[in-house]
Amino acid sequence: MHSVRRIALMNLFFKVQGEVPMTIRHRKIWSVLLAAAIASPVLLTGCAAHRRVYDGYDHAYVQWGVESPYYRQWEDQTHRHHERYEKRSHQEQQEYWQWRHQQQDHGHDHDH
């Protein structure tokens, strides 16, 4: 009940001052927009982990979320700057998969 009185007093104050108060509907819209702005980086980043890439060595698709740490390790060990997998040339992608399967063959990868 106090909030209703407070809103009524605010409306009266703003009418006297010649300003239009932000309505409850506008507040809800701004709240939703603010929540979407805050949540969008989290939602967009989550999508990257679920994408699939083609493993030309095994001729199969692989979830990138599983591959990402190995890919970073490959970049580090081969002294490459970080670049998205999709941006690399076909030759570099093949080099990655060759390296990746050599790691598996030598027992460095216990997940696959």
C-alpha angles and dihedrals in degrees: 000000000000091000091054090053090046092052091047090051091047091050091050091047094050092046090053090048092048095242128121115233122228106260123229089251091056090049090054092049092050090046091053092047092049092049090050091050091051095044099043098082090051093048094045093047091050090058092059092061091054098052120109128226129195117251102209091188094060095023091232140111118253131196106249093214088070094044100046098086091048091048091054090048090052091050090051096045093046093045095240126149115246113271132158112267092238091056094056121097120260088251093055091047089054090048089053093052092046090052091044094054092045087057090053092047091053093050096250091124117059096172097073 
